[in-house]
Amino acid sequence: MEYSFMFDGIDKVLHLAIFGMLGFCFVAAFPKVRFLYFFQIMLCYSILTEILQDEMGWGRSMEALDLVADTIGVILGYFLFKKVKSINF
């Protein structure tokens, strides 16, 4: 089935958005976590999910560009949280 919003690379956009939200929520839950620890935890999670989706046999495969999108997403989520937190309402 083809949808009007589907385009090549939409899965990368979804990876970036989902991991951006995950990164934002993680740092919101643990605001004092150091960036290096945050980054290592999120990178390990991203790698693990890529390995698992490849191993589960549901038609998904491990892709390096998914890891890149995940990494960019968590970094954007981290800095977005820091920016929102710095704004005084």
PyMOL Python script that loads the backbone (N, CA, C, O; Angstrom):
from pymol import cmd

cmd.read_pdbstr("""\
ATOM      1  N   MET A   1       0.846  -1.173   0.000  1.00  0.00           N
ATOM      2  CA  MET A   1       0.000   0.000   0.000  1.00  0.00           C
ATOM      3  C   MET A   1       0.895   1.241   0.000  1.00  0.00           C
ATOM      4  O   MET A   1       1.846   1.325   0.778  1.00  0.00           O
ATOM      5  N   GLU A   2       0.598   2.173  -0.846  1.00  0.00           N
ATOM      6  CA  GLU A   2       1.378   3.396  -0.979  1.00  0.00           C
ATOM      7  C   GLU A   2       0.604   4.567  -0.377  1.00  0.00           C
ATOM      8  O   GLU A   2      -0.575   4.761  -0.672  1.00  0.00           O
ATOM      9  N   TYR A   3       1.270   5.329   0.454  1.00  0.00           N
ATOM     10  CA  TYR A   3       0.665   6.495   1.083  1.00  0.00           C
ATOM     11  C   TYR A   3       1.295   7.755   0.514  1.00  0.00           C
ATOM     12  O   TYR A   3       2.435   7.728   0.049  1.00  0.00           O
ATOM     13  N   SER A   4       0.559   8.857   0.548  1.00  0.00           N
ATOM     14  CA  SER A   4       1.056  10.098  -0.038  1.00  0.00           C
ATOM     15  C   SER A   4       2.248  10.673   0.708  1.00  0.00           C
ATOM     16  O   SER A   4       3.041  11.416   0.129  1.00  0.00           O
ATOM     17  N   PHE A   5       2.388  10.334   2.002  1.00  0.00           N
ATOM     18  CA  PHE A   5       3.498  10.888   2.772  1.00  0.00           C
ATOM     19  C   PHE A   5       4.755  10.020   2.708  1.00  0.00           C
ATOM     20  O   PHE A   5       5.783  10.379   3.283  1.00  0.00           O
ATOM     21  N   MET A   6       4.683   8.886   2.019  1.00  0.00           N
ATOM     22  CA  MET A   6       5.832   7.988   1.918  1.00  0.00           C
ATOM     23  C   MET A   6       6.815   8.515   0.872  1.00  0.00           C
ATOM     24  O   MET A   6       6.413   8.983  -0.193  1.00  0.00           O
ATOM     25  N   PHE A   7       8.091   8.432   1.187  1.00  0.00           N
ATOM     26  CA  PHE A   7       9.139   8.815   0.252  1.00  0.00           C
ATOM     27  C   PHE A   7      10.390   8.035   0.615  1.00  0.00           C
ATOM     28  O   PHE A   7      10.494   7.498   1.717  1.00  0.00           O
ATOM     29  N   ASP A   8      11.328   7.971  -0.300  1.00  0.00           N
ATOM     30  CA  ASP A   8      12.580   7.283  -0.019  1.00  0.00           C
ATOM     31  C   ASP A   8      13.293   7.978   1.130  1.00  0.00           C
ATOM     32  O   ASP A   8      13.480   9.195   1.119  1.00  0.00           O
ATOM     33  N   GLY A   9      13.680   7.205   2.100  1.00  0.00           N
ATOM     34  CA  GLY A   9      14.386   7.765   3.243  1.00  0.00           C
ATOM     35  C   GLY A   9      13.502   8.132   4.414  1.00  0.00           C
ATOM     36  O   GLY A   9      13.993   8.669   5.406  1.00  0.00           O
ATOM     37  N   ILE A  10      12.201   7.857   4.327  1.00  0.00           N
ATOM     38  CA  ILE A  10      11.314   8.203   5.439  1.00  0.00           C
ATOM     39  C   ILE A  10      11.707   7.443   6.697  1.00  0.00           C
ATOM     40  O   ILE A  10      11.515   7.938   7.807  1.00  0.00           O
ATOM     41  N   ASP A  11      12.259   6.237   6.532  1.00  0.00           N
ATOM     42  CA  ASP A  11      12.667   5.478   7.714  1.00  0.00           C
ATOM     43  C   ASP A  11      13.807   6.180   8.452  1.00  0.00           C
ATOM     44  O   ASP A  11      13.898   6.083   9.676  1.00  0.00           O
ATOM     45  N   LYS A  12      14.668   6.878   7.734  1.00  0.00           N
ATOM     46  CA  LYS A  12      15.758   7.622   8.387  1.00  0.00           C
ATOM     47  C   LYS A  12      15.202   8.822   9.159  1.00  0.00           C
ATOM     48  O   LYS A  12      15.664   9.133  10.257  1.00  0.00           O
ATOM     49  N   VAL A  13      14.219   9.482   8.581  1.00  0.00           N
ATOM     50  CA  VAL A  13      13.562  10.601   9.259  1.00  0.00           C
ATOM     51  C   VAL A  13      12.879  10.110  10.530  1.00  0.00           C
ATOM     52  O   VAL A  13      12.939  10.762  11.573  1.00  0.00           O
ATOM     53  N   LEU A  14      12.226   8.948  10.429  1.00  0.00           N
ATOM     54  CA  LEU A  14      11.558   8.379  11.606  1.00  0.00           C
ATOM     55  C   LEU A  14      12.571   7.964  12.675  1.00  0.00           C
ATOM     56  O   LEU A  14      12.337   8.178  13.864  1.00  0.00           O
ATOM     57  N   HIS A  15      13.685   7.379  12.262  1.00  0.00           N
ATOM     58  CA  HIS A  15      14.743   7.045  13.225  1.00  0.00           C
ATOM     59  C   HIS A  15      15.225   8.301  13.945  1.00  0.00           C
ATOM     60  O   HIS A  15      15.353   8.312  15.169  1.00  0.00           O
ATOM     61  N   LEU A  16      15.488   9.353  13.183  1.00  0.00           N
ATOM     62  CA  LEU A  16      15.967  10.605  13.768  1.00  0.00           C
ATOM     63  C   LEU A  16      14.936  11.165  14.753  1.00  0.00           C
ATOM     64  O   LEU A  16      15.298  11.578  15.855  1.00  0.00           O
ATOM     65  N   ALA A  17      13.676  11.182  14.372  1.00  0.00           N
ATOM     66  CA  ALA A  17      12.630  11.741  15.233  1.00  0.00           C
ATOM     67  C   ALA A  17      12.427  10.906  16.495  1.00  0.00           C
ATOM     68  O   ALA A  17      12.327  11.450  17.594  1.00  0.00           O
ATOM     69  N   ILE A  18      12.366   9.596  16.335  1.00  0.00           N
ATOM     70  CA  ILE A  18      12.136   8.719  17.486  1.00  0.00           C
ATOM     71  C   ILE A  18      13.299   8.792  18.466  1.00  0.00           C
ATOM     72  O   ILE A  18      13.088   8.899  19.674  1.00  0.00           O
ATOM     73  N   PHE A  19      14.513   8.735  17.959  1.00  0.00           N
ATOM     74  CA  PHE A  19      15.666   8.799  18.859  1.00  0.00           C
ATOM     75  C   PHE A  19      15.884  10.212  19.394  1.00  0.00           C
ATOM     76  O   PHE A  19      16.482  10.383  20.457  1.00  0.00           O
ATOM     77  N   GLY A  20      15.409  11.221  18.674  1.00  0.00           N
ATOM     78  CA  GLY A  20      15.431  12.578  19.212  1.00  0.00           C
ATOM     79  C   GLY A  20      14.533  12.687  20.431  1.00  0.00           C
ATOM     80  O   GLY A  20      14.914  13.261  21.451  1.00  0.00           O
ATOM     81  N   MET A  21      13.324  12.125  20.313  1.00  0.00           N
ATOM     82  CA  MET A  21      12.401  12.119  21.458  1.00  0.00           C
ATOM     83  C   MET A  21      12.955  11.278  22.603  1.00  0.00           C
ATOM     84  O   MET A  21      12.829  11.651  23.770  1.00  0.00           O
ATOM     85  N   LEU A  22      13.565  10.147  22.270  1.00  0.00           N
ATOM     86  CA  LEU A  22      14.149   9.285  23.291  1.00  0.00           C
ATOM     87  C   LEU A  22      15.274  10.010  24.026  1.00  0.00           C
ATOM     88  O   LEU A  22      15.356   9.955  25.253  1.00  0.00           O
ATOM     89  N   GLY A  23      16.133  10.686  23.277  1.00  0.00           N
ATOM     90  CA  GLY A  23      17.217  11.444  23.899  1.00  0.00           C
ATOM     91  C   GLY A  23      16.703  12.571  24.775  1.00  0.00           C
ATOM     92  O   GLY A  23      17.213  12.801  25.872  1.00  0.00           O
ATOM     93  N   PHE A  24      15.688  13.273  24.285  1.00  0.00           N
ATOM     94  CA  PHE A  24      15.074  14.361  25.055  1.00  0.00           C
ATOM     95  C   PHE A  24      14.493  13.830  26.362  1.00  0.00           C
ATOM     96  O   PHE A  24      14.729  14.397  27.429  1.00  0.00           O
ATOM     97  N   CYS A  25      13.738  12.745  26.274  1.00  0.00           N
ATOM     98  CA  CYS A  25      13.112  12.162  27.473  1.00  0.00           C
ATOM     99  C   CYS A  25      14.146  11.602  28.443  1.00  0.00           C
ATOM    100  O   CYS A  25      13.986  11.718  29.658  1.00  0.00           O
ATOM    101  N   PHE A  26      15.200  11.000  27.914  1.00  0.00           N
ATOM    102  CA  PHE A  26      16.240  10.447  28.780  1.00  0.00           C
ATOM    103  C   PHE A  26      16.905  11.546  29.597  1.00  0.00           C
ATOM    104  O   PHE A  26      17.058  11.419  30.812  1.00  0.00           O
ATOM    105  N   VAL A  27      17.297  12.618  28.931  1.00  0.00           N
ATOM    106  CA  VAL A  27      17.979  13.700  29.653  1.00  0.00           C
ATOM    107  C   VAL A  27      17.002  14.471  30.540  1.00  0.00           C
ATOM    108  O   VAL A  27      17.416  15.069  31.533  1.00  0.00           O
ATOM    109  N   ALA A  28      15.716  14.466  30.196  1.00  0.00           N
ATOM    110  CA  ALA A  28      14.710  15.087  31.070  1.00  0.00           C
ATOM    111  C   ALA A  28      14.559  14.264  32.346  1.00  0.00           C
ATOM    112  O   ALA A  28      14.377  14.821  33.429  1.00  0.00           O
ATOM    113  N   ALA A  29      14.636  12.949  32.220  1.00  0.00           N
ATOM    114  CA  ALA A  29      14.514  12.070  33.384  1.00  0.00           C
ATOM    115  C   ALA A  29      15.779  12.077  34.238  1.00  0.00           C
ATOM    116  O   ALA A  29      15.717  11.916  35.457  1.00  0.00           O
ATOM    117  N   PHE A  30      16.923  12.263  33.590  1.00  0.00           N
ATOM    118  CA  PHE A  30      18.219  12.270  34.291  1.00  0.00           C
ATOM    119  C   PHE A  30      18.992  13.533  33.900  1.00  0.00           C
ATOM    120  O   PHE A  30      19.987  13.449  33.181  1.00  0.00           O
ATOM    121  N   PRO A  31      18.544  14.699  34.366  1.00  0.00           N
ATOM    122  CA  PRO A  31      19.118  15.964  33.892  1.00  0.00           C
ATOM    123  C   PRO A  31      20.575  16.197  34.303  1.00  0.00           C
ATOM    124  O   PRO A  31      21.252  17.026  33.696  1.00  0.00           O
ATOM    125  N   LYS A  32      21.058  15.503  35.295  1.00  0.00           N
ATOM    126  CA  LYS A  32      22.440  15.713  35.735  1.00  0.00           C
ATOM    127  C   LYS A  32      23.432  14.757  35.089  1.00  0.00           C
ATOM    128  O   LYS A  32      24.620  14.784  35.411  1.00  0.00           O
ATOM    129  N   VAL A  33      22.952  13.909  34.178  1.00  0.00           N
ATOM    130  CA  VAL A  33      23.838  12.954  33.521  1.00  0.00           C
ATOM    131  C   VAL A  33      24.845  13.707  32.647  1.00  0.00           C
ATOM    132  O   VAL A  33      24.499  14.670  31.962  1.00  0.00           O
ATOM    133  N   ARG A  34      26.076  13.251  32.688  1.00  0.00           N
ATOM    134  CA  ARG A  34      27.109  13.868  31.857  1.00  0.00           C
ATOM    135  C   ARG A  34      26.886  13.460  30.407  1.00  0.00           C
ATOM    136  O   ARG A  34      26.416  12.359  30.117  1.00  0.00           O
ATOM    137  N   PHE A  35      27.231  14.366  29.509  1.00  0.00           N
ATOM    138  CA  PHE A  35      26.979  14.127  28.088  1.00  0.00           C
ATOM    139  C   PHE A  35      27.645  12.842  27.605  1.00  0.00           C
ATOM    140  O   PHE A  35      27.045  12.094  26.833  1.00  0.00           O
ATOM    141  N   LEU A  36      28.863  12.574  28.041  1.00  0.00           N
ATOM    142  CA  LEU A  36      29.571  11.383  27.587  1.00  0.00           C
ATOM    143  C   LEU A  36      28.835  10.114  27.986  1.00  0.00           C
ATOM    144  O   LEU A  36      28.728   9.190  27.180  1.00  0.00           O
ATOM    145  N   TYR A  37      28.321  10.048  29.215  1.00  0.00           N
ATOM    146  CA  TYR A  37      27.557   8.881  29.657  1.00  0.00           C
ATOM    147  C   TYR A  37      26.249   8.762  28.873  1.00  0.00           C
ATOM    148  O   TYR A  37      25.879   7.683  28.412  1.00  0.00           O
ATOM    149  N   PHE A  38      25.570   9.880  28.735  1.00  0.00           N
ATOM    150  CA  PHE A  38      24.335   9.920  27.950  1.00  0.00           C
ATOM    151  C   PHE A  38      24.576   9.381  26.542  1.00  0.00           C
ATOM    152  O   PHE A  38      23.829   8.533  26.054  1.00  0.00           O
ATOM    153  N   PHE A  39      25.613   9.876  25.906  1.00  0.00           N
ATOM    154  CA  PHE A  39      25.912   9.494  24.538  1.00  0.00           C
ATOM    155  C   PHE A  39      26.252   8.006  24.440  1.00  0.00           C
ATOM    156  O   PHE A  39      25.804   7.328  23.515  1.00  0.00           O
ATOM    157  N   GLN A  40      27.034   7.500  25.378  1.00  0.00           N
ATOM    158  CA  GLN A  40      27.390   6.084  25.365  1.00  0.00           C
ATOM    159  C   GLN A  40      26.168   5.187  25.557  1.00  0.00           C
ATOM    160  O   GLN A  40      26.018   4.183  24.862  1.00  0.00           O
ATOM    161  N   ILE A  41      25.308   5.543  26.486  1.00  0.00           N
ATOM    162  CA  ILE A  41      24.097   4.753  26.741  1.00  0.00           C
ATOM    163  C   ILE A  41      23.200   4.751  25.510  1.00  0.00           C
ATOM    164  O   ILE A  41      22.712   3.697  25.102  1.00  0.00           O
ATOM    165  N   MET A  42      22.979   5.910  24.920  1.00  0.00           N
ATOM    166  CA  MET A  42      22.108   6.004  23.756  1.00  0.00           C
ATOM    167  C   MET A  42      22.710   5.286  22.549  1.00  0.00           C
ATOM    168  O   MET A  42      21.985   4.651  21.783  1.00  0.00           O
ATOM    169  N   LEU A  43      24.021   5.379  22.376  1.00  0.00           N
ATOM    170  CA  LEU A  43      24.675   4.694  21.260  1.00  0.00           C
ATOM    171  C   LEU A  43      24.574   3.182  21.427  1.00  0.00           C
ATOM    172  O   LEU A  43      24.309   2.469  20.459  1.00  0.00           O
ATOM    173  N   CYS A  44      24.783   2.688  22.640  1.00  0.00           N
ATOM    174  CA  CYS A  44      24.638   1.252  22.903  1.00  0.00           C
ATOM    175  C   CYS A  44      23.208   0.796  22.627  1.00  0.00           C
ATOM    176  O   CYS A  44      22.997  -0.264  22.038  1.00  0.00           O
ATOM    177  N   TYR A  45      22.236   1.584  23.044  1.00  0.00           N
ATOM    178  CA  TYR A  45      20.834   1.244  22.801  1.00  0.00           C
ATOM    179  C   TYR A  45      20.540   1.209  21.296  1.00  0.00           C
ATOM    180  O   TYR A  45      19.849   0.314  20.811  1.00  0.00           O
ATOM    181  N   SER A  46      21.063   2.174  20.582  1.00  0.00           N
ATOM    182  CA  SER A  46      20.850   2.241  19.138  1.00  0.00           C
ATOM    183  C   SER A  46      21.460   1.023  18.443  1.00  0.00           C
ATOM    184  O   SER A  46      20.824   0.413  17.583  1.00  0.00           O
ATOM    185  N   ILE A  47      22.663   0.678  18.808  1.00  0.00           N
ATOM    186  CA  ILE A  47      23.324  -0.486  18.211  1.00  0.00           C
ATOM    187  C   ILE A  47      22.558  -1.758  18.544  1.00  0.00           C
ATOM    188  O   ILE A  47      22.353  -2.612  17.682  1.00  0.00           O
ATOM    189  N   LEU A  48      22.139  -1.879  19.790  1.00  0.00           N
ATOM    190  CA  LEU A  48      21.388  -3.061  20.205  1.00  0.00           C
ATOM    191  C   LEU A  48      20.075  -3.201  19.432  1.00  0.00           C
ATOM    192  O   LEU A  48      19.731  -4.301  18.999  1.00  0.00           O
ATOM    193  N   THR A  49      19.349  -2.115  19.257  1.00  0.00           N
ATOM    194  CA  THR A  49      18.087  -2.198  18.517  1.00  0.00           C
ATOM    195  C   THR A  49      18.323  -2.563  17.053  1.00  0.00           C
ATOM    196  O   THR A  49      17.526  -3.292  16.462  1.00  0.00           O
ATOM    197  N   GLU A  50      19.397  -2.069  16.471  1.00  0.00           N
ATOM    198  CA  GLU A  50      19.717  -2.429  15.085  1.00  0.00           C
ATOM    199  C   GLU A  50      20.057  -3.913  14.967  1.00  0.00           C
ATOM    200  O   GLU A  50      19.618  -4.581  14.030  1.00  0.00           O
ATOM    201  N   ILE A  51      20.834  -4.425  15.911  1.00  0.00           N
ATOM    202  CA  ILE A  51      21.190  -5.849  15.899  1.00  0.00           C
ATOM    203  C   ILE A  51      19.940  -6.702  16.088  1.00  0.00           C
ATOM    204  O   ILE A  51      19.743  -7.683  15.371  1.00  0.00           O
ATOM    205  N   LEU A  52      19.097  -6.333  17.047  1.00  0.00           N
ATOM    206  CA  LEU A  52      17.898  -7.113  17.322  1.00  0.00           C
ATOM    207  C   LEU A  52      16.919  -7.108  16.160  1.00  0.00           C
ATOM    208  O   LEU A  52      16.328  -8.144  15.856  1.00  0.00           O
ATOM    209  N   GLN A  53      16.734  -5.975  15.505  1.00  0.00           N
ATOM    210  CA  GLN A  53      15.792  -5.960  14.387  1.00  0.00           C
ATOM    211  C   GLN A  53      16.313  -6.804  13.232  1.00  0.00           C
ATOM    212  O   GLN A  53      15.520  -7.342  12.459  1.00  0.00           O
ATOM    213  N   ASP A  54      17.619  -6.927  13.101  1.00  0.00           N
ATOM    214  CA  ASP A  54      18.199  -7.778  12.074  1.00  0.00           C
ATOM    215  C   ASP A  54      18.012  -9.253  12.427  1.00  0.00           C
ATOM    216  O   ASP A  54      17.753 -10.077  11.550  1.00  0.00           O
ATOM    217  N   GLU A  55      18.143  -9.579  13.699  1.00  0.00           N
ATOM    218  CA  GLU A  55      18.072 -10.973  14.157  1.00  0.00           C
ATOM    219  C   GLU A  55      16.656 -11.511  14.278  1.00  0.00           C
ATOM    220  O   GLU A  55      16.465 -12.726  14.217  1.00  0.00           O
ATOM    221  N   MET A  56      15.667 -10.662  14.446  1.00  0.00           N
ATOM    222  CA  MET A  56      14.304 -11.133  14.706  1.00  0.00           C
ATOM    223  C   MET A  56      13.588 -11.648  13.464  1.00  0.00           C
ATOM    224  O   MET A  56      12.576 -12.339  13.585  1.00  0.00           O
ATOM    225  N   GLY A  57      14.077 -11.335  12.300  1.00  0.00           N
ATOM    226  CA  GLY A  57      13.498 -11.873  11.078  1.00  0.00           C
ATOM    227  C   GLY A  57      12.146 -11.312  10.709  1.00  0.00           C
ATOM    228  O   GLY A  57      11.314 -12.030  10.154  1.00  0.00           O
ATOM    229  N   TRP A  58      11.906 -10.051  11.002  1.00  0.00           N
ATOM    230  CA  TRP A  58      10.636  -9.413  10.678  1.00  0.00           C
ATOM    231  C   TRP A  58      10.724  -8.574   9.412  1.00  0.00           C
ATOM    232  O   TRP A  58       9.882  -7.707   9.177  1.00  0.00           O
ATOM    233  N   GLY A  59      11.731  -8.828   8.604  1.00  0.00           N
ATOM    234  CA  GLY A  59      11.882  -8.082   7.363  1.00  0.00           C
ATOM    235  C   GLY A  59      12.662  -6.789   7.517  1.00  0.00           C
ATOM    236  O   GLY A  59      12.790  -6.024   6.561  1.00  0.00           O
ATOM    237  N   ARG A  60      13.176  -6.540   8.693  1.00  0.00           N
ATOM    238  CA  ARG A  60      13.995  -5.347   8.937  1.00  0.00           C
ATOM    239  C   ARG A  60      15.458  -5.769   8.946  1.00  0.00           C
ATOM    240  O   ARG A  60      15.778  -6.896   9.324  1.00  0.00           O
ATOM    241  N   SER A  61      16.329  -4.890   8.540  1.00  0.00           N
ATOM    242  CA  SER A  61      17.747  -5.228   8.518  1.00  0.00           C
ATOM    243  C   SER A  61      18.560  -4.144   9.214  1.00  0.00           C
ATOM    244  O   SER A  61      18.107  -3.013   9.388  1.00  0.00           O
ATOM    245  N   MET A  62      19.758  -4.521   9.601  1.00  0.00           N
ATOM    246  CA  MET A  62      20.662  -3.578  10.253  1.00  0.00           C
ATOM    247  C   MET A  62      21.276  -2.687   9.170  1.00  0.00           C
ATOM    248  O   MET A  62      21.797  -3.184   8.171  1.00  0.00           O
ATOM    249  N   GLU A  63      21.212  -1.377   9.373  1.00  0.00           N
ATOM    250  CA  GLU A  63      21.766  -0.430   8.409  1.00  0.00           C
ATOM    251  C   GLU A  63      22.598   0.616   9.134  1.00  0.00           C
ATOM    252  O   GLU A  63      22.199   1.133  10.178  1.00  0.00           O
ATOM    253  N   ALA A  64      23.751   0.919   8.571  1.00  0.00           N
ATOM    254  CA  ALA A  64      24.640   1.916   9.163  1.00  0.00           C
ATOM    255  C   ALA A  64      23.990   3.300   9.165  1.00  0.00           C
ATOM    256  O   ALA A  64      24.185   4.076  10.101  1.00  0.00           O
ATOM    257  N   LEU A  65      23.218   3.612   8.119  1.00  0.00           N
ATOM    258  CA  LEU A  65      22.578   4.932   8.067  1.00  0.00           C
ATOM    259  C   LEU A  65      21.502   5.084   9.138  1.00  0.00           C
ATOM    260  O   LEU A  65      21.216   6.199   9.573  1.00  0.00           O
ATOM    261  N   ASP A  66      20.904   3.976   9.564  1.00  0.00           N
ATOM    262  CA  ASP A  66      19.971   4.043  10.692  1.00  0.00           C
ATOM    263  C   ASP A  66      20.710   4.455  11.958  1.00  0.00           C
ATOM    264  O   ASP A  66      20.208   5.259  12.743  1.00  0.00           O
ATOM    265  N   LEU A  67      21.900   3.903  12.152  1.00  0.00           N
ATOM    266  CA  LEU A  67      22.715   4.284  13.313  1.00  0.00           C
ATOM    267  C   LEU A  67      23.103   5.759  13.257  1.00  0.00           C
ATOM    268  O   LEU A  67      23.118   6.444  14.281  1.00  0.00           O
ATOM    269  N   VAL A  68      23.412   6.238  12.068  1.00  0.00           N
ATOM    270  CA  VAL A  68      23.748   7.662  11.913  1.00  0.00           C
ATOM    271  C   VAL A  68      22.532   8.517  12.271  1.00  0.00           C
ATOM    272  O   VAL A  68      22.657   9.497  13.005  1.00  0.00           O
ATOM    273  N   ALA A  69      21.363   8.153  11.758  1.00  0.00           N
ATOM    274  CA  ALA A  69      20.136   8.908  12.060  1.00  0.00           C
ATOM    275  C   ALA A  69      19.819   8.849  13.552  1.00  0.00           C
ATOM    276  O   ALA A  69      19.416   9.853  14.139  1.00  0.00           O
ATOM    277  N   ASP A  70      19.998   7.676  14.172  1.00  0.00           N
ATOM    278  CA  ASP A  70      19.767   7.533  15.617  1.00  0.00           C
ATOM    279  C   ASP A  70      20.709   8.450  16.397  1.00  0.00           C
ATOM    280  O   ASP A  70      20.288   9.132  17.331  1.00  0.00           O
ATOM    281  N   THR A  71      21.967   8.462  16.013  1.00  0.00           N
ATOM    282  CA  THR A  71      22.977   9.267  16.713  1.00  0.00           C
ATOM    283  C   THR A  71      22.672  10.758  16.590  1.00  0.00           C
ATOM    284  O   THR A  71      22.730  11.491  17.577  1.00  0.00           O
ATOM    285  N   ILE A  72      22.352  11.194  15.397  1.00  0.00           N
ATOM    286  CA  ILE A  72      22.004  12.606  15.202  1.00  0.00           C
ATOM    287  C   ILE A  72      20.749  12.952  16.007  1.00  0.00           C
ATOM    288  O   ILE A  72      20.664  14.026  16.603  1.00  0.00           O
ATOM    289  N   GLY A  73      19.787  12.045  16.021  1.00  0.00           N
ATOM    290  CA  GLY A  73      18.555  12.268  16.765  1.00  0.00           C
ATOM    291  C   GLY A  73      18.795  12.438  18.258  1.00  0.00           C
ATOM    292  O   GLY A  73      18.259  13.367  18.862  1.00  0.00           O
ATOM    293  N   VAL A  74      19.599  11.552  18.871  1.00  0.00           N
ATOM    294  CA  VAL A  74      19.818  11.675  20.315  1.00  0.00           C
ATOM    295  C   VAL A  74      20.609  12.936  20.656  1.00  0.00           C
ATOM    296  O   VAL A  74      20.379  13.550  21.698  1.00  0.00           O
ATOM    297  N   ILE A  75      21.528  13.320  19.794  1.00  0.00           N
ATOM    298  CA  ILE A  75      22.283  14.561  20.036  1.00  0.00           C
ATOM    299  C   ILE A  75      21.351  15.770  19.941  1.00  0.00           C
ATOM    300  O   ILE A  75      21.415  16.675  20.773  1.00  0.00           O
ATOM    301  N   LEU A  76      20.490  15.781  18.929  1.00  0.00           N
ATOM    302  CA  LEU A  76      19.520  16.882  18.807  1.00  0.00           C
ATOM    303  C   LEU A  76      18.564  16.911  19.994  1.00  0.00           C
ATOM    304  O   LEU A  76      18.238  17.984  20.500  1.00  0.00           O
ATOM    305  N   GLY A  77      18.114  15.746  20.439  1.00  0.00           N
ATOM    306  CA  GLY A  77      17.235  15.672  21.598  1.00  0.00           C
ATOM    307  C   GLY A  77      17.899  16.202  22.856  1.00  0.00           C
ATOM    308  O   GLY A  77      17.269  16.902  23.648  1.00  0.00           O
ATOM    309  N   TYR A  78      19.165  15.872  23.041  1.00  0.00           N
ATOM    310  CA  TYR A  78      19.927  16.340  24.202  1.00  0.00           C
ATOM    311  C   TYR A  78      20.021  17.867  24.200  1.00  0.00           C
ATOM    312  O   TYR A  78      19.697  18.518  25.193  1.00  0.00           O
ATOM    313  N   PHE A  79      20.463  18.423  23.088  1.00  0.00           N
ATOM    314  CA  PHE A  79      20.654  19.868  23.036  1.00  0.00           C
ATOM    315  C   PHE A  79      19.331  20.630  23.000  1.00  0.00           C
ATOM    316  O   PHE A  79      19.260  21.763  23.474  1.00  0.00           O
ATOM    317  N   LEU A  80      18.290  20.026  22.448  1.00  0.00           N
ATOM    318  CA  LEU A  80      16.970  20.655  22.500  1.00  0.00           C
ATOM    319  C   LEU A  80      16.492  20.757  23.944  1.00  0.00           C
ATOM    320  O   LEU A  80      15.956  21.788  24.349  1.00  0.00           O
ATOM    321  N   PHE A  81      16.683  19.689  24.724  1.00  0.00           N
ATOM    322  CA  PHE A  81      16.308  19.737  26.139  1.00  0.00           C
ATOM    323  C   PHE A  81      17.100  20.820  26.866  1.00  0.00           C
ATOM    324  O   PHE A  81      16.527  21.587  27.639  1.00  0.00           O
ATOM    325  N   LYS A  82      18.403  20.893  26.628  1.00  0.00           N
ATOM    326  CA  LYS A  82      19.231  21.906  27.290  1.00  0.00           C
ATOM    327  C   LYS A  82      18.766  23.311  26.917  1.00  0.00           C
ATOM    328  O   LYS A  82      18.756  24.207  27.761  1.00  0.00           O
ATOM    329  N   LYS A  83      18.382  23.505  25.660  1.00  0.00           N
ATOM    330  CA  LYS A  83      17.896  24.811  25.210  1.00  0.00           C
ATOM    331  C   LYS A  83      16.562  25.152  25.870  1.00  0.00           C
ATOM    332  O   LYS A  83      16.369  26.267  26.353  1.00  0.00           O
ATOM    333  N   VAL A  84      15.643  24.187  25.888  1.00  0.00           N
ATOM    334  CA  VAL A  84      14.325  24.419  26.519  1.00  0.00           C
ATOM    335  C   VAL A  84      14.504  24.692  27.998  1.00  0.00           C
ATOM    336  O   VAL A  84      13.841  25.572  28.547  1.00  0.00           O
ATOM    337  N   LYS A  85      15.380  23.960  28.647  1.00  0.00           N
ATOM    338  CA  LYS A  85      15.612  24.132  30.082  1.00  0.00           C
ATOM    339  C   LYS A  85      16.198  25.507  30.405  1.00  0.00           C
ATOM    340  O   LYS A  85      15.926  26.066  31.468  1.00  0.00           O
ATOM    341  N   SER A  86      16.994  26.047  29.495  1.00  0.00           N
ATOM    342  CA  SER A  86      17.639  27.339  29.743  1.00  0.00           C
ATOM    343  C   SER A  86      16.686  28.532  29.565  1.00  0.00           C
ATOM    344  O   SER A  86      16.978  29.637  30.022  1.00  0.00           O
ATOM    345  N   ILE A  87      15.552  28.301  28.901  1.00  0.00           N
ATOM    346  CA  ILE A  87      14.584  29.375  28.690  1.00  0.00           C
ATOM    347  C   ILE A  87      13.773  29.539  29.975  1.00  0.00           C
ATOM    348  O   ILE A  87      13.178  28.585  30.475  1.00  0.00           O
ATOM    349  N   ASN A  88      13.760  30.745  30.490  1.00  0.00           N
ATOM    350  CA  ASN A  88      12.974  31.039  31.694  1.00  0.00           C
ATOM    351  C   ASN A  88      11.600  31.547  31.286  1.00  0.00           C
ATOM    352  O   ASN A  88      11.477  32.573  30.615  1.00  0.00           O
ATOM    353  N   PHE A  89      10.591  30.834  31.689  1.00  0.00           N
ATOM    354  CA  PHE A  89       9.218  31.244  31.339  1.00  0.00           C
ATOM    355  C   PHE A  89       8.693  32.202  32.356  1.00  0.00           C
ATOM    356  O   PHE A  89       7.558  32.663  32.241  1.00  0.00           O
TER     357      PHE A  89
END
""", "prot")
cmd.dss("prot")
cmd.show_as("cartoon", "prot")
cmd.util.cbc("prot")
cmd.orient("prot")
